[in-house]
């Protein structure tokens, strides 16, 4: 994995039961990827092993850091993809 976890990301992984493999999968083969700015990108991935919930991983591509990760309820309603996505 080319990204490094911030301490906050490690803390939320532990508190939310998010596995490192799920984060790696979201970064390598996302269901949806969104560039927010030069310093923020969002990666989304449906996690089958976690009741098909949509994992959102926020990264800073300039310093290659994973900022946070959480299960996004809004994206789950959209099927873990942008509504404009084909």
Phi and psi restraints in degrees (range 20) as a CNS / XPLOR table:
assign (resid 1 and name C) (resid 2 and name N)
       (resid 2 and name CA) (resid 2 and name C) 1.0 -82.2 20.0 2
assign (resid 2 and name N) (resid 2 and name CA)
       (resid 2 and name C) (resid 3 and name N) 1.0 -11.9 20.0 2
assign (resid 2 and name C) (resid 3 and name N)
       (resid 3 and name CA) (resid 3 and name C) 1.0 -96.0 20.0 2
assign (resid 3 and name N) (resid 3 and name CA)
       (resid 3 and name C) (resid 4 and name N) 1.0 149.1 20.0 2
assign (resid 3 and name C) (resid 4 and name N)
       (resid 4 and name CA) (resid 4 and name C) 1.0 -106.4 20.0 2
assign (resid 4 and name N) (resid 4 and name CA)
       (resid 4 and name C) (resid 5 and name N) 1.0 141.0 20.0 2
assign (resid 4 and name C) (resid 5 and name N)
       (resid 5 and name CA) (resid 5 and name C) 1.0 -79.8 20.0 2
assign (resid 5 and name N) (resid 5 and name CA)
       (resid 5 and name C) (resid 6 and name N) 1.0 132.6 20.0 2
assign (resid 5 and name C) (resid 6 and name N)
       (resid 6 and name CA) (resid 6 and name C) 1.0 -76.1 20.0 2
assign (resid 6 and name N) (resid 6 and name CA)
       (resid 6 and name C) (resid 7 and name N) 1.0 165.0 20.0 2
assign (resid 6 and name C) (resid 7 and name N)
       (resid 7 and name CA) (resid 7 and name C) 1.0 -61.7 20.0 2
assign (resid 7 and name N) (resid 7 and name CA)
       (resid 7 and name C) (resid 8 and name N) 1.0 -37.4 20.0 2
assign (resid 7 and name C) (resid 8 and name N)
       (resid 8 and name CA) (resid 8 and name C) 1.0 -60.6 20.0 2
assign (resid 8 and name N) (resid 8 and name CA)
       (resid 8 and name C) (resid 9 and name N) 1.0 -43.8 20.0 2
assign (resid 8 and name C) (resid 9 and name N)
       (resid 9 and name CA) (resid 9 and name C) 1.0 -61.6 20.0 2
assign (resid 9 and name N) (resid 9 and name CA)
       (resid 9 and name C) (resid 10 and name N) 1.0 -42.2 20.0 2
assign (resid 9 and name C) (resid 10 and name N)
       (resid 10 and name CA) (resid 10 and name C) 1.0 -61.6 20.0 2
assign (resid 10 and name N) (resid 10 and name CA)
       (resid 10 and name C) (resid 11 and name N) 1.0 -44.6 20.0 2
assign (resid 10 and name C) (resid 11 and name N)
       (resid 11 and name CA) (resid 11 and name C) 1.0 -61.3 20.0 2
assign (resid 11 and name N) (resid 11 and name CA)
       (resid 11 and name C) (resid 12 and name N) 1.0 -45.1 20.0 2
assign (resid 11 and name C) (resid 12 and name N)
       (resid 12 and name CA) (resid 12 and name C) 1.0 -71.1 20.0 2
assign (resid 12 and name N) (resid 12 and name CA)
       (resid 12 and name C) (resid 13 and name N) 1.0 -31.5 20.0 2
assign (resid 12 and name C) (resid 13 and name N)
       (resid 13 and name CA) (resid 13 and name C) 1.0 -60.3 20.0 2
assign (resid 13 and name N) (resid 13 and name CA)
       (resid 13 and name C) (resid 14 and name N) 1.0 -45.9 20.0 2
assign (resid 13 and name C) (resid 14 and name N)
       (resid 14 and name CA) (resid 14 and name C) 1.0 -66.9 20.0 2
assign (resid 14 and name N) (resid 14 and name CA)
       (resid 14 and name C) (resid 15 and name N) 1.0 -44.1 20.0 2
assign (resid 14 and name C) (resid 15 and name N)
       (resid 15 and name CA) (resid 15 and name C) 1.0 -74.3 20.0 2
assign (resid 15 and name N) (resid 15 and name CA)
       (resid 15 and name C) (resid 16 and name N) 1.0 -26.5 20.0 2
assign (resid 15 and name C) (resid 16 and name N)
       (resid 16 and name CA) (resid 16 and name C) 1.0 -105.1 20.0 2
assign (resid 16 and name N) (resid 16 and name CA)
       (resid 16 and name C) (resid 17 and name N) 1.0 2.3 20.0 2
assign (resid 16 and name C) (resid 17 and name N)
       (resid 17 and name CA) (resid 17 and name C) 1.0 69.2 20.0 2
assign (resid 17 and name N) (resid 17 and name CA)
       (resid 17 and name C) (resid 18 and name N) 1.0 33.0 20.0 2
assign (resid 17 and name C) (resid 18 and name N)
       (resid 18 and name CA) (resid 18 and name C) 1.0 -93.1 20.0 2
assign (resid 18 and name N) (resid 18 and name CA)
       (resid 18 and name C) (resid 19 and name N) 1.0 126.6 20.0 2
assign (resid 18 and name C) (resid 19 and name N)
       (resid 19 and name CA) (resid 19 and name C) 1.0 -87.2 20.0 2
assign (resid 19 and name N) (resid 19 and name CA)
       (resid 19 and name C) (resid 20 and name N) 1.0 145.8 20.0 2
assign (resid 19 and name C) (resid 20 and name N)
       (resid 20 and name CA) (resid 20 and name C) 1.0 -59.0 20.0 2
assign (resid 20 and name N) (resid 20 and name CA)
       (resid 20 and name C) (resid 21 and name N) 1.0 -35.2 20.0 2
assign (resid 20 and name C) (resid 21 and name N)
       (resid 21 and name CA) (resid 21 and name C) 1.0 -62.5 20.0 2
assign (resid 21 and name N) (resid 21 and name CA)
       (resid 21 and name C) (resid 22 and name N) 1.0 -34.7 20.0 2
assign (resid 21 and name C) (resid 22 and name N)
       (resid 22 and name CA) (resid 22 and name C) 1.0 -67.1 20.0 2
assign (resid 22 and name N) (resid 22 and name CA)
       (resid 22 and name C) (resid 23 and name N) 1.0 -40.7 20.0 2
assign (resid 22 and name C) (resid 23 and name N)
       (resid 23 and name CA) (resid 23 and name C) 1.0 -64.5 20.0 2
assign (resid 23 and name N) (resid 23 and name CA)
       (resid 23 and name C) (resid 24 and name N) 1.0 -45.3 20.0 2
assign (resid 23 and name C) (resid 24 and name N)
       (resid 24 and name CA) (resid 24 and name C) 1.0 -59.3 20.0 2
assign (resid 24 and name N) (resid 24 and name CA)
       (resid 24 and name C) (resid 25 and name N) 1.0 -42.0 20.0 2
assign (resid 24 and name C) (resid 25 and name N)
       (resid 25 and name CA) (resid 25 and name C) 1.0 -63.9 20.0 2
assign (resid 25 and name N) (resid 25 and name CA)
       (resid 25 and name C) (resid 26 and name N) 1.0 -40.7 20.0 2
assign (resid 25 and name C) (resid 26 and name N)
       (resid 26 and name CA) (resid 26 and name C) 1.0 -64.0 20.0 2
assign (resid 26 and name N) (resid 26 and name CA)
       (resid 26 and name C) (resid 27 and name N) 1.0 -37.1 20.0 2
assign (resid 26 and name C) (resid 27 and name N)
       (resid 27 and name CA) (resid 27 and name C) 1.0 -75.8 20.0 2
assign (resid 27 and name N) (resid 27 and name CA)
       (resid 27 and name C) (resid 28 and name N) 1.0 -35.6 20.0 2
assign (resid 27 and name C) (resid 28 and name N)
       (resid 28 and name CA) (resid 28 and name C) 1.0 -82.2 20.0 2
assign (resid 28 and name N) (resid 28 and name CA)
       (resid 28 and name C) (resid 29 and name N) 1.0 -41.6 20.0 2
assign (resid 28 and name C) (resid 29 and name N)
       (resid 29 and name CA) (resid 29 and name C) 1.0 -137.0 20.0 2
assign (resid 29 and name N) (resid 29 and name CA)
       (resid 29 and name C) (resid 30 and name N) 1.0 70.8 20.0 2
assign (resid 29 and name C) (resid 30 and name N)
       (resid 30 and name CA) (resid 30 and name C) 1.0 -70.0 20.0 2
assign (resid 30 and name N) (resid 30 and name CA)
       (resid 30 and name C) (resid 31 and name N) 1.0 150.2 20.0 2
assign (resid 30 and name C) (resid 31 and name N)
       (resid 31 and name CA) (resid 31 and name C) 1.0 -71.4 20.0 2
assign (resid 31 and name N) (resid 31 and name CA)
       (resid 31 and name C) (resid 32 and name N) 1.0 -31.6 20.0 2
assign (resid 31 and name C) (resid 32 and name N)
       (resid 32 and name CA) (resid 32 and name C) 1.0 -155.5 20.0 2
assign (resid 32 and name N) (resid 32 and name CA)
       (resid 32 and name C) (resid 33 and name N) 1.0 143.4 20.0 2
assign (resid 32 and name C) (resid 33 and name N)
       (resid 33 and name CA) (resid 33 and name C) 1.0 -132.7 20.0 2
assign (resid 33 and name N) (resid 33 and name CA)
       (resid 33 and name C) (resid 34 and name N) 1.0 134.2 20.0 2
assign (resid 33 and name C) (resid 34 and name N)
       (resid 34 and name CA) (resid 34 and name C) 1.0 -133.5 20.0 2
assign (resid 34 and name N) (resid 34 and name CA)
       (resid 34 and name C) (resid 35 and name N) 1.0 127.9 20.0 2
assign (resid 34 and name C) (resid 35 and name N)
       (resid 35 and name CA) (resid 35 and name C) 1.0 -93.5 20.0 2
assign (resid 35 and name N) (resid 35 and name CA)
       (resid 35 and name C) (resid 36 and name N) 1.0 116.4 20.0 2
assign (resid 35 and name C) (resid 36 and name N)
       (resid 36 and name CA) (resid 36 and name C) 1.0 -88.7 20.0 2
assign (resid 36 and name N) (resid 36 and name CA)
       (resid 36 and name C) (resid 37 and name N) 1.0 -46.1 20.0 2
assign (resid 36 and name C) (resid 37 and name N)
       (resid 37 and name CA) (resid 37 and name C) 1.0 -158.3 20.0 2
assign (resid 37 and name N) (resid 37 and name CA)
       (resid 37 and name C) (resid 38 and name N) 1.0 -174.9 20.0 2
assign (resid 37 and name C) (resid 38 and name N)
       (resid 38 and name CA) (resid 38 and name C) 1.0 -63.7 20.0 2
assign (resid 38 and name N) (resid 38 and name CA)
       (resid 38 and name C) (resid 39 and name N) 1.0 -22.7 20.0 2
assign (resid 38 and name C) (resid 39 and name N)
       (resid 39 and name CA) (resid 39 and name C) 1.0 -115.0 20.0 2
assign (resid 39 and name N) (resid 39 and name CA)
       (resid 39 and name C) (resid 40 and name N) 1.0 10.2 20.0 2
assign (resid 39 and name C) (resid 40 and name N)
       (resid 40 and name CA) (resid 40 and name C) 1.0 -149.4 20.0 2
assign (resid 40 and name N) (resid 40 and name CA)
       (resid 40 and name C) (resid 41 and name N) 1.0 126.4 20.0 2
assign (resid 40 and name C) (resid 41 and name N)
       (resid 41 and name CA) (resid 41 and name C) 1.0 -132.2 20.0 2
assign (resid 41 and name N) (resid 41 and name CA)
       (resid 41 and name C) (resid 42 and name N) 1.0 147.3 20.0 2
assign (resid 41 and name C) (resid 42 and name N)
       (resid 42 and name CA) (resid 42 and name C) 1.0 -117.1 20.0 2
assign (resid 42 and name N) (resid 42 and name CA)
       (resid 42 and name C) (resid 43 and name N) 1.0 133.2 20.0 2
assign (resid 42 and name C) (resid 43 and name N)
       (resid 43 and name CA) (resid 43 and name C) 1.0 -118.9 20.0 2
assign (resid 43 and name N) (resid 43 and name CA)
       (resid 43 and name C) (resid 44 and name N) 1.0 132.8 20.0 2
assign (resid 43 and name C) (resid 44 and name N)
       (resid 44 and name CA) (resid 44 and name C) 1.0 -120.6 20.0 2
assign (resid 44 and name N) (resid 44 and name CA)
       (resid 44 and name C) (resid 45 and name N) 1.0 142.6 20.0 2
assign (resid 44 and name C) (resid 45 and name N)
       (resid 45 and name CA) (resid 45 and name C) 1.0 -151.7 20.0 2
assign (resid 45 and name N) (resid 45 and name CA)
       (resid 45 and name C) (resid 46 and name N) 1.0 131.1 20.0 2
assign (resid 45 and name C) (resid 46 and name N)
       (resid 46 and name CA) (resid 46 and name C) 1.0 -73.2 20.0 2
assign (resid 46 and name N) (resid 46 and name CA)
       (resid 46 and name C) (resid 47 and name N) 1.0 128.1 20.0 2
assign (resid 46 and name C) (resid 47 and name N)
       (resid 47 and name CA) (resid 47 and name C) 1.0 -106.0 20.0 2
assign (resid 47 and name N) (resid 47 and name CA)
       (resid 47 and name C) (resid 48 and name N) 1.0 101.5 20.0 2
assign (resid 47 and name C) (resid 48 and name N)
       (resid 48 and name CA) (resid 48 and name C) 1.0 -58.6 20.0 2
assign (resid 48 and name N) (resid 48 and name CA)
       (resid 48 and name C) (resid 49 and name N) 1.0 -40.3 20.0 2
assign (resid 48 and name C) (resid 49 and name N)
       (resid 49 and name CA) (resid 49 and name C) 1.0 -71.2 20.0 2
assign (resid 49 and name N) (resid 49 and name CA)
       (resid 49 and name C) (resid 50 and name N) 1.0 -7.4 20.0 2
assign (resid 49 and name C) (resid 50 and name N)
       (resid 50 and name CA) (resid 50 and name C) 1.0 -123.3 20.0 2
assign (resid 50 and name N) (resid 50 and name CA)
       (resid 50 and name C) (resid 51 and name N) 1.0 54.2 20.0 2
assign (resid 50 and name C) (resid 51 and name N)
       (resid 51 and name CA) (resid 51 and name C) 1.0 56.9 20.0 2
assign (resid 51 and name N) (resid 51 and name CA)
       (resid 51 and name C) (resid 52 and name N) 1.0 35.6 20.0 2
assign (resid 51 and name C) (resid 52 and name N)
       (resid 52 and name CA) (resid 52 and name C) 1.0 57.2 20.0 2
assign (resid 52 and name N) (resid 52 and name CA)
       (resid 52 and name C) (resid 53 and name N) 1.0 30.2 20.0 2
assign (resid 52 and name C) (resid 53 and name N)
       (resid 53 and name CA) (resid 53 and name C) 1.0 -77.6 20.0 2
assign (resid 53 and name N) (resid 53 and name CA)
       (resid 53 and name C) (resid 54 and name N) 1.0 157.1 20.0 2
assign (resid 53 and name C) (resid 54 and name N)
       (resid 54 and name CA) (resid 54 and name C) 1.0 -97.2 20.0 2
assign (resid 54 and name N) (resid 54 and name CA)
       (resid 54 and name C) (resid 55 and name N) 1.0 113.0 20.0 2
assign (resid 54 and name C) (resid 55 and name N)
       (resid 55 and name CA) (resid 55 and name C) 1.0 -86.5 20.0 2
assign (resid 55 and name N) (resid 55 and name CA)
       (resid 55 and name C) (resid 56 and name N) 1.0 130.7 20.0 2
assign (resid 55 and name C) (resid 56 and name N)
       (resid 56 and name CA) (resid 56 and name C) 1.0 -111.4 20.0 2
assign (resid 56 and name N) (resid 56 and name CA)
       (resid 56 and name C) (resid 57 and name N) 1.0 127.0 20.0 2
assign (resid 56 and name C) (resid 57 and name N)
       (resid 57 and name CA) (resid 57 and name C) 1.0 -117.9 20.0 2
assign (resid 57 and name N) (resid 57 and name CA)
       (resid 57 and name C) (resid 58 and name N) 1.0 123.2 20.0 2
assign (resid 57 and name C) (resid 58 and name N)
       (resid 58 and name CA) (resid 58 and name C) 1.0 -102.9 20.0 2
assign (resid 58 and name N) (resid 58 and name CA)
       (resid 58 and name C) (resid 59 and name N) 1.0 125.3 20.0 2
assign (resid 58 and name C) (resid 59 and name N)
       (resid 59 and name CA) (resid 59 and name C) 1.0 -126.3 20.0 2
assign (resid 59 and name N) (resid 59 and name CA)
       (resid 59 and name C) (resid 60 and name N) 1.0 155.1 20.0 2
assign (resid 59 and name C) (resid 60 and name N)
       (resid 60 and name CA) (resid 60 and name C) 1.0 -106.4 20.0 2
assign (resid 60 and name N) (resid 60 and name CA)
       (resid 60 and name C) (resid 61 and name N) 1.0 106.0 20.0 2
assign (resid 60 and name C) (resid 61 and name N)
       (resid 61 and name CA) (resid 61 and name C) 1.0 -71.7 20.0 2
assign (resid 61 and name N) (resid 61 and name CA)
       (resid 61 and name C) (resid 62 and name N) 1.0 -17.9 20.0 2
assign (resid 61 and name C) (resid 62 and name N)
       (resid 62 and name CA) (resid 62 and name C) 1.0 -73.2 20.0 2
assign (resid 62 and name N) (resid 62 and name CA)
       (resid 62 and name C) (resid 63 and name N) 1.0 -34.0 20.0 2
assign (resid 62 and name C) (resid 63 and name N)
       (resid 63 and name CA) (resid 63 and name C) 1.0 -114.6 20.0 2
assign (resid 63 and name N) (resid 63 and name CA)
       (resid 63 and name C) (resid 64 and name N) 1.0 7.4 20.0 2
assign (resid 63 and name C) (resid 64 and name N)
       (resid 64 and name CA) (resid 64 and name C) 1.0 56.6 20.0 2
assign (resid 64 and name N) (resid 64 and name CA)
       (resid 64 and name C) (resid 65 and name N) 1.0 45.0 20.0 2
assign (resid 64 and name C) (resid 65 and name N)
       (resid 65 and name CA) (resid 65 and name C) 1.0 -114.4 20.0 2
assign (resid 65 and name N) (resid 65 and name CA)
       (resid 65 and name C) (resid 66 and name N) 1.0 138.9 20.0 2
assign (resid 65 and name C) (resid 66 and name N)
       (resid 66 and name CA) (resid 66 and name C) 1.0 -85.8 20.0 2
assign (resid 66 and name N) (resid 66 and name CA)
       (resid 66 and name C) (resid 67 and name N) 1.0 117.2 20.0 2
assign (resid 66 and name C) (resid 67 and name N)
       (resid 67 and name CA) (resid 67 and name C) 1.0 -82.4 20.0 2
assign (resid 67 and name N) (resid 67 and name CA)
       (resid 67 and name C) (resid 68 and name N) 1.0 -46.9 20.0 2
assign (resid 67 and name C) (resid 68 and name N)
       (resid 68 and name CA) (resid 68 and name C) 1.0 -161.1 20.0 2
assign (resid 68 and name N) (resid 68 and name CA)
       (resid 68 and name C) (resid 69 and name N) 1.0 169.4 20.0 2
assign (resid 68 and name C) (resid 69 and name N)
       (resid 69 and name CA) (resid 69 and name C) 1.0 -151.9 20.0 2
assign (resid 69 and name N) (resid 69 and name CA)
       (resid 69 and name C) (resid 70 and name N) 1.0 140.6 20.0 2
assign (resid 69 and name C) (resid 70 and name N)
       (resid 70 and name CA) (resid 70 and name C) 1.0 -162.3 20.0 2
assign (resid 70 and name N) (resid 70 and name CA)
       (resid 70 and name C) (resid 71 and name N) 1.0 164.3 20.0 2
assign (resid 70 and name C) (resid 71 and name N)
       (resid 71 and name CA) (resid 71 and name C) 1.0 -86.6 20.0 2
assign (resid 71 and name N) (resid 71 and name CA)
       (resid 71 and name C) (resid 72 and name N) 1.0 118.8 20.0 2
assign (resid 71 and name C) (resid 72 and name N)
       (resid 72 and name CA) (resid 72 and name C) 1.0 -92.5 20.0 2
assign (resid 72 and name N) (resid 72 and name CA)
       (resid 72 and name C) (resid 73 and name N) 1.0 109.8 20.0 2
assign (resid 72 and name C) (resid 73 and name N)
       (resid 73 and name CA) (resid 73 and name C) 1.0 -66.5 20.0 2
assign (resid 73 and name N) (resid 73 and name CA)
       (resid 73 and name C) (resid 74 and name N) 1.0 -36.8 20.0 2
assign (resid 73 and name C) (resid 74 and name N)
       (resid 74 and name CA) (resid 74 and name C) 1.0 -64.9 20.0 2
assign (resid 74 and name N) (resid 74 and name CA)
       (resid 74 and name C) (resid 75 and name N) 1.0 -42.0 20.0 2
assign (resid 74 and name C) (resid 75 and name N)
       (resid 75 and name CA) (resid 75 and name C) 1.0 -71.9 20.0 2
assign (resid 75 and name N) (resid 75 and name CA)
       (resid 75 and name C) (resid 76 and name N) 1.0 -29.6 20.0 2
assign (resid 75 and name C) (resid 76 and name N)
       (resid 76 and name CA) (resid 76 and name C) 1.0 -62.4 20.0 2
assign (resid 76 and name N) (resid 76 and name CA)
       (resid 76 and name C) (resid 77 and name N) 1.0 -38.3 20.0 2
assign (resid 76 and name C) (resid 77 and name N)
       (resid 77 and name CA) (resid 77 and name C) 1.0 -64.2 20.0 2
assign (resid 77 and name N) (resid 77 and name CA)
       (resid 77 and name C) (resid 78 and name N) 1.0 -27.2 20.0 2
assign (resid 77 and name C) (resid 78 and name N)
       (resid 78 and name CA) (resid 78 and name C) 1.0 -92.3 20.0 2
assign (resid 78 and name N) (resid 78 and name CA)
       (resid 78 and name C) (resid 79 and name N) 1.0 4.0 20.0 2
assign (resid 78 and name C) (resid 79 and name N)
       (resid 79 and name CA) (resid 79 and name C) 1.0 80.2 20.0 2
assign (resid 79 and name N) (resid 79 and name CA)
       (resid 79 and name C) (resid 80 and name N) 1.0 26.0 20.0 2
assign (resid 79 and name C) (resid 80 and name N)
       (resid 80 and name CA) (resid 80 and name C) 1.0 64.0 20.0 2
assign (resid 80 and name N) (resid 80 and name CA)
       (resid 80 and name C) (resid 81 and name N) 1.0 37.6 20.0 2
assign (resid 80 and name C) (resid 81 and name N)
       (resid 81 and name CA) (resid 81 and name C) 1.0 -153.6 20.0 2
assign (resid 81 and name N) (resid 81 and name CA)
       (resid 81 and name C) (resid 82 and name N) 1.0 162.8 20.0 2
assign (resid 81 and name C) (resid 82 and name N)
       (resid 82 and name CA) (resid 82 and name C) 1.0 -70.4 20.0 2
assign (resid 82 and name N) (resid 82 and name CA)
       (resid 82 and name C) (resid 83 and name N) 1.0 140.0 20.0 2
assign (resid 82 and name C) (resid 83 and name N)
       (resid 83 and name CA) (resid 83 and name C) 1.0 -65.0 20.0 2
assign (resid 83 and name N) (resid 83 and name CA)
       (resid 83 and name C) (resid 84 and name N) 1.0 -18.0 20.0 2
assign (resid 83 and name C) (resid 84 and name N)
       (resid 84 and name CA) (resid 84 and name C) 1.0 -89.2 20.0 2
assign (resid 84 and name N) (resid 84 and name CA)
       (resid 84 and name C) (resid 85 and name N) 1.0 -7.2 20.0 2
assign (resid 84 and name C) (resid 85 and name N)
       (resid 85 and name CA) (resid 85 and name C) 1.0 -74.1 20.0 2
assign (resid 85 and name N) (resid 85 and name CA)
       (resid 85 and name C) (resid 86 and name N) 1.0 138.0 20.0 2
